[in-house]
Amino acid sequence: MFKPWYSIKTAAACAIAGVLAGSIAAAAPEILIYKDIGDNWWSDDPITAGRFREDLAALTGPEITVRILSVGGAVADGLGIYNALKQHPAKITTINDGVAASIASLIFMAGDIRIVASNSVTMIHAPWAGATGNAAALRDAADMLDAWAVAMAASYAEASGLTKDDIIARYLDGKDHFLTADEALAEGFATQIGEAVPAAAMARASADLQARFPIINQPAAQAANLSPAAAAAITHQEHNMPGTNPPAAPVPNAADIQAIQAKAVSEALAADQVRRDAIAAAAAKYMSHAGMSELVLAMQKDPSVSVEAAGLKILAKMAEGAGPIAGGHSISTVEDEADKRKGAVVAALMVRAGVASADVKAKISGNPYRGDSLLDIAKASLERAGVDYRGRDKMEIVAAAFTQSGSDFPILLENVMHKTLQASYALAADTWRRFCAVGSVSDFRDHPRYRLAALANLQAVNELGEFVNGNIPDGEKARVRVGTKGQIINLSRQAVINDDLGSFVGLANALGRASARTIETDVYALLALNSGAGPTMDDGVALFHANHGNISTGAALSMAAIDADRVQMASQKGVGSNADYLDLRPAALLVPIGLGGTARSINSAEYDPDTANKMQKPNVVRGLFRDVVDTPRLSGTRRYLFADPAEAPVLEVDFLDGNEQPFLELKNGFEVDGASWKIRHDFGVSCVDYRGAVTNAGA
């Protein structure tokens, strides 16, 4: 049976709070993260952030203390823990009890108050991972790590006050950055420095939690210029704690701890010397090569260079200045060359079409296809395929580029269009995401969405000690379904000869926006059914109906009217005869475009905007909505209030296999003298429940 890598002590059971808490109140619930974090292949405790979030949600009270002594772990779990702590209503205090390294340092940033023990180390570095596969798979892995780094940079920046760019440049640059307590405070990562953690107190806390606690001597490791692996040898020195209800563990004295640390440092230095000797031996035969001695010395001094990495650097040094083998027969890496060519052509065309990102534009100066026409690229594709186009007219050249086996011309154009399509789709303004749930289905059939019925309240146990059997009532079921919408666009040979980029790149850009606009239109079309009462549900009545209790008395938009709408939503009950009040609260207000200003004023005003003497009547609905959505797709005075779709979804937009973006498919033309591209988007809009929304016809 697995044990979690964290321990939560409630306020009543916080037995060791007085030992290590310093100025933290002993009554506050306490979380101890004293192991590797998350579901790791090297860990025997695969408990993820999902379990942590569930346990955290059960904690109540105004304050929570999180104590950290961890070398890190899984990035995804660390991000989930950070967000869970930031979203909890309690005041969070995080304490670095010795080491908060890697993703553990990011969790430390979640504290409203962040305390570093005076003898602690905080380590920040970029995320890393192992990857296997071809060049494309490794690039995907690198892109994933970059995305993680950006997400982590936002958290470090929020805590420290530094910009995300500063964090990435200074701390997520591929190196390990160890900060003392003073440095962590100076950089803004910590808000105050606490007392050093006593060795005896640490031992007692370790025994109480039945865990393994590292003995840290990171500054000594740094002074010794150790590699990460050697430093880890110090970091992971562990004590084996006794089992359940053991006798009091002996407390190590300072001399014992110093002896253990000294031994660890000695062993780590010996390991690093082995690394240095192995690098020298690998290069021994090639020391006469120009620059080899300087390279070896640099690699020996750099603790991050392993023996394997040194071998590759030595081979690369030997290859400098080498020419082709056997009179000009060169070796080519076809797949990598093809990827580079495709990227260069796509970038050049997107820059010419005016749809490239700033990053792509910045790199165009060295692009060999910069300024090439479509006909030039068609010729290059034929030449690469081994087809001689000389002696052919332009129409024949373009026709061959589309149809000749081995020509990548259609694929290059498809890639440009696909990138343009998805970029324009992602940038298109939409409002439906602000009040609709997002789901995924595996095929085009109806898929159920269940709402469980409430159980009856607990019954008293009779004088014989007998419990009453409870019935499990039937729930409710809704259905969602996706369909396909799409369009075909054609590119003729004449358009290629005329170098008309707008005829297909411009169309792809417009189609991306149209695809996003189609979902927006379908959502509002569903709401408009039955004169604004929404679609007819499985019970035979509209989404908004008196039977559903989600229509409030018509009244013009005002503080008092919004408050009445709020009461209407909070009065909804769950499924079944035993249902209790759901007590839902509105999160989004949806109004016609003409009422947007009034709606925002009501939501943000400190005093009632409709009261003559505003200083006498506070606005009781101030800040009720986290979002006010106004749209020209609604008219008249009708308004809609939606609860958080994560809590009580009403409208759901589903995508096939979770693929939210439209797709482009290529077909060489037969009816069309060129090529055809088909855009398709697999999605559906459905109504899944009525309890999380209220409408008011206004006045």
ABEGO torsion letter per residue (X at the ends): XBBBABBBBBAAABAAAAAAAEABBAABBBBBBABBBEBBAABABBBBAAAAAAAAAABBEABBBBBBBBAEEBAAAAAAAAAAAAABABBBBBBBAGBBBEAAAAAAAABABBBBBAABBBBBBBBBBBBBEBAAAAAAAAAAAAAAAAAAAAAAAAAAGBBAAAAAAAAAAGBBBBBBAAAAAAAGABABBBBBBBAAAAAAAAAAAGBBBBBBBAAAAAAAGBBAAAAAAAAABBBBBBBBGBBBBBBBBAAAAAAAAAAAAAAAAAAAAAAAAAAAAAAAAAAABBGAAAAAAAAAABAABBAAAAAAAAAAAAABGBBBBGGGBBBBBAAAAAAAAAAAAAAAAAAAAGABBAAAAAAAAABAABGBBAAAAAAAAAAAAGBBABGBBAAAAAAAAAABBGBAAAAAAAAAAAAAAAAAAAABBBAAAAABBBBBBABABBBBBBBBBBBBBBBBBBAAGBBBBBBBBBBBBBBBBBBBBBBBBBBBAAAAAAGBAAAAAAAAAAAAAAAAAAAAAAAAAAAABGGGAEBBBAAGBBABBAAAGABBBBBBBBAAAAAAAAAAAAABBBBEAABBBAGBBBABBBBBAAAAAAAAAAAABABBAABABAAABBBAABGABABBBBBAABBEABBBBBBBAAABBABBBBBBGGBABBBBBBBBBAABBEBBBBBBBBBBBBBABAAABBBBAEX
